[in-house]
Amino acid sequence: MAGIGERTIGNIVNEVTTAIVECLWEDTAKKHVPKLEDEFRSKILDMEEAWQFPCCWSAVDGCHIPIKSPPSGLESCKEYHNFKNFFSVVLMGIVDSKFRFVWASCGYPGNSHDSVIFQSTDLWNQIKNQDYLPKIGKKVVSLLVPPLILGDAAFPLQPWLMKPCTNTNPTLQQRYCNYWLSRARMVMEGNLREGDRFCLEDASAARRIRRRQPLLVSFYITFDLKKGYD
């Protein structure tokens, strides 16, 4: 790329990643999103067989993608300055038992909490309004456990969203539960670590945060394609 201006390179990156999203999203990430009852049952069975965690079909988490300091003044800088003490945008995703992304959201300022981001999405509203998850579950004693998403302690506990027990002095049963929950969540942690390595080098190339979104979403797509070939 010697001799090509930074603005031109930025335009090329934006055009290519936008084309990746528009042309391949349907055949990669969206293809793995369960819609029918049988598809949810298959996801749950895969998670239980691979990670020995029942009733769960996916795991959710977010990661911080470093960016340059925004040029919009002090207030904008505060908005994108995260608790890890650098500027970032948040990349959040949901992954199934086979490390495949089934849902993605990106572009929220680094100062945003994972819980706030997830609750601001259409997916959250659909699940809360009972418009997404099928009416299936596993009966445990007298309780019917619905299809679960696993999250870390940052997420709010919901009937369909499970998080670790956060007691300061957990019981043996709670520690046991936390171990298996954290183990199953490794499908998300592993993908986000690879996302850091993929995006860090490229994130600083674009100057405008809104133009970085196709770049980050295209990562999900290329990663799912890679999983398909492995």
Helices and strands as residue ranges (DSSP letters): H 6-24, G 30-32, H 37-51, E 56-66, H 74-80, E 88-95, E 101-109, H 114-119, H 122-128, E 138-140, E 143-145, E 148-150, E 161-162, H 172-184, H 186-203, H 209-229
